[in-house]
C-alpha cells in the first residue's frame, strides 16, 4: 500500500490538507453533508472517481476520523458512510470554498453537476435579506432525488428526503436543469412549458423561493481578461 503523502509541517492548515487535500477527499465530504450514503450511492455521485480510488479515500478519511461506517438495521442491513461530528464541521469550509469558486473569472469546462452538489450550492447562494421573515418549507425533486429545504429566521436548512406539507414541490428533470434555471440560462416558465420542470402548489411561492439564490458576479480581478482569452 502506498504511503499517504504529507506536507510534513506542524502548520494546522498544512495538516488539514494532509487530511482532506487528496483528490476526491473533499468531494466525498460534499456527498455526505446531506446524510449517509452507501458506497454505490457515492459512486453515482462521483462518477469520475474509480472504485479503487474512492475506496482509498474512504479508508483515509475513516482513519483520520472524518467519516465513519455504520450498518443499517434490517430490512436494509446495508453499510453506509457518514460524517463524524468533527467531519460535519467541514460544512462551512465546503460552502465557503464553493462560494469562492462561483466567482471565478474563468467558467468551468464542464456543465455536469450532481444533485447533492447543486442543492448544497443553495447554502452559499442564499440571500438572507431577500428571505426576510419568510418561514416556509419546500421540496425539491431532481430526477429521482428528493430534498427538503426549510427557510426560517433568515436561515436555510437542507436535508435529503421529502418534506412534510411543503408550501410548494418543485421538480426538475435533473440537476443540470435546476442549475440552468438558477443561473438564469433557462427561464423557469420555459422549463415548465417544456416539461423539464413541474410545480405542485403555489407557483408564486416557487418563484419567490428561486429568487433567494442569486448568482454572484464573476471576480473582476487582474489578469481575468487574459485568463478568459486563454481558457
N, C-alpha and C positions, 0 to 999 in steps of 0.2 A: 504494500500500500504506500502511495506517495505521501511524503510528509507534508502537512499543511504549511503553506507559506506564511511568513510573519514579517512584519516590518522591524521587529526586534527593538522597539522603543518602549520606554516607560510612559510616554505621552498617551493620555487616555483616548485622544482622538485616533491615534495610530492603532491602539488596542481595539477600539470599536471597529475599525476597518479590518483588523485581523479576524474579528468575529463575523461581520456581515459584509465585508468588502469583496468576497469572492463573487465571480459572475453567477447570477441567478439567485444568490442568497437573499437579497432584499426583495426580489420578486416573489420568492417563496413566502416571505413575511407578508407582502402585499396580499397574496392569495388567501392568507389565513386571518387577516384582520377582521373579516366579517363572520368568522366562525370556523369550526373544524372542517377538515376535508380529508377524504380518502386519497390514497396515492393516485388512483385513477382520475379523481377529480382534479388533482394538482397537475397531472399530465395533460388534461384537457385545457386547463387554464394557462399552461406553459407549453404549448405545442412544439416550440423550437428547442426545448431542452430534452436531451436524450434521457432515457430511463436510467442509465448508469450515472450520468451527471446529476440528475435530480436525486437519486438515492444517496449519492455522495454528499450533496448539500444538506439533505435532511439529516444525515448522520452527523455532519459537522455541527449543524445548528442544535441538534439534540444534545450533543456532547458539551456544547458551550452553554446550555441552559436556556436557549432562546425558545425552543419548541419542546413538546413532549408528545408521546404516543399514548393513546387511550383506546381501550376496546369497548365498543358499544354493547349494551346488553341485548339479549335476544328480543325479537327475531332478527335484528340486523346483524349482530355479532361480528361486525367488521372493525378493523383498526383504523382510527383516524389520527391525524396530526393536528395539533392545536398549539397556539402560542402560550407560553407560560406568562405569569404575571409580569415578569421582567421583559419578556418579549413583547407584550402588549404596549409597553412604554415606547416602542418604536413607532407607534401610530403617528404622533405629531411630526416625527422625523420624516416619515414617508410622505405625509401630507405636505410639509414644507418643501421637500425636495421636488415633489410633483408640481407645486405652485411655481417654484423657481424654473423648472423645465418648461412649463407652459409659456413662459415669457422669452423663450429662446428666439433670437432673431432669425435662426435657420430652422424651418419646419422639419419634422421628422420625415424620413424617406418613406416610411410605411404608414398606411391608414388603418392597419389592423389593430384592433383593440378588443380586450375581453370584457365580459360583463362586470366582474369584480373591479377591474381597473377603472372603468368609466363611472361606476357607482361611487367608488372611493374618491374619484376626482371631484365629485359634488362637494366634498368637505372643503377642498382648497378653493373652490369657486364660490362658495356660499356667501351671499351678501346679507350680512346681519341687519343693515339699515333697511334694505328692501323688505326683509321679513317682518320688521316692526314687531307688533304684538301678535302676529299670526300664531295660532295654535291649531295645527291640523296634521293628520296622518294621511299618507299617500302610499299606494302600492305601485311599484314599477315591475313590469314584466319585460325582460329582454330575451327574446326567443322563448325557451322553456324555463329560464331562471327567474325567480321572483324575489323581490327585495321590498322591505318596508322602510319608509322614510318618515321620520317624525320631525316636525318643525314646531318649536315651542320655546318661549322666553329667549328668543334670539339665538337659539342653538339648534344644531342639526344632529339627529341621531339616526344611524343607519344599521340595518340588520338584514340577514338573509332569511327569506321565507315570506309568506303572505302576511298582510296586515288585517287586523280586525276593524271592521267598519271604517274603511278609509273614505276620505272626502271624495277621492277620485282614484280610479285604477287606470294607469297609463301603460299601454303595451306598445312595444316596438318590435319589428321583425327580428332585429339583432342589435348587438351593442354598437356597431359602426353607424347604424341608422340613428340611434339615440345620440351618438356623438355628433353626427352631422346636423341634427336639429339643434343641439346645444350651441354648436359653433356658428349657427346661422347659415350654414351651407345648404340646408334643406328646410324650407318653411314648414311649420307644423301642419298648416292646412293642406299643403301639397302632399305631405306624408299621409295624412288622414284620407285624402281623396284617392290615393293610390293603394290604400290598404296596408301600407308599411307601418302605420300607427293606428291605434284604436284607443278611444277614451270611453270608460264606463263611469258615469257620474257627471259631475259638473265640468263642462268644457272650459268655462271661465276660470274655475279653480285650478284646472290643469295648466292653463296658460299662465296664470299667476305663479304657479309653482315653478314652471320652467324659467320664468324671468328672475328667479332667485339666484341663478347661476350664470352671470355674465362672464364671457371670455375675457381674459386680460389682454392688454395691448402688448405686442412684442417689445422687447427692450430696444431702445434707441441708443445702443452703445457704440463706442468707437470700433470701427472695423466691421460693423454689421453689414454694410452695403457690400463690401468686398467678399464677406462670407457668403452672402446670398448669391453673388455672381459666380462663385466657385462651387456652390452646393450642387 
